[in-house]
Amino acid sequence: HEKSGNEQFFTELSKWVFHERGHLKAVHMQHHKVGEANEPAIYRINDDLEFSVEIFEWSGTSWEPYVADDVQVQFYMMSP
């Protein structure tokens, strides 16, 4: 019988499920209003801010820099 693509798919899926691949961690997160240096306790809806973060991906043996150009950040209003 010819092999289908299922073996490769499930191999990659199991690596992800067991955190052997595709597991991300974010470190050194910093945020502040534009023009300021300190992180404020709260933000207002129309505040412009700067946000920086380092993202690493587990390669199966070590944490390596995550390379992507489509990372998104979403903020939630916790209390009105």
N, C-alpha and C positions, 0 to 999 in steps of 0.2 A: 504494500500500500504506500502511496505517496504521502508525505507529511503535509499536514495542513499548517496554517500559521498559528494554530492554537498553542502549540508547545512554547513557542517564543513569547506569545502574549501572556500565558500563565506564568512563565518563568519571571518575566518583568513585573507582573502583577504581584507575585509572591514576594519579590524583593522589596517592592513598595510597602506591602502590608506589614512585613517584618522589619521595616526601617533599615533595610540594607541598601536602599537606593531611593533617591527622591525625598529624603527627609531633610527639611530645612530648619535652620535656626537663625534668629536675628539677634545681633549684638550691637552694642554701642549706639543705641537709639538716642537721638538728640532732636529736640524741637524747640522752637522759639518764634516769637513774632518777628517779622521782617524789620530790620533795623535795631533789634535788641539782642542781648547776649544771653539773658537768663530765661529759664523755662517758667512761664507763668502758671499760677494755680488753675486758672480757667481761660478759655478762649471764648470770644463772641462769634456769632455766625459769620460776619463779614470780615473777620480778621485774616490778614495775609500772614502765612507762616512759612518757615523753612523747616524741613524735616530731613534728617539723614540717618541712614542705617547701614550696617554691614550684614550681608546675608551669606550664609555658608550652606553647602549641601554635603551630606554624608555620602562618600564614595564607596562605602563598604569597608574601608580601612582607615580613613581619615576625613576630617572636615576640610573641604576645598571651597574656594570662592565660587559663589553661584553667579553664573554669567547669563544675564537676560537683559532685554531692553524694554520689557513690558510689565514691570512690577507696579502694582497699584496699592495705594494706602487709602483706607477709609476710616473716617472719624465718626463717632456717634455722640449725640447729645445725651448725656446721662441724666441730667436733671434740668427741667425747664426753668 
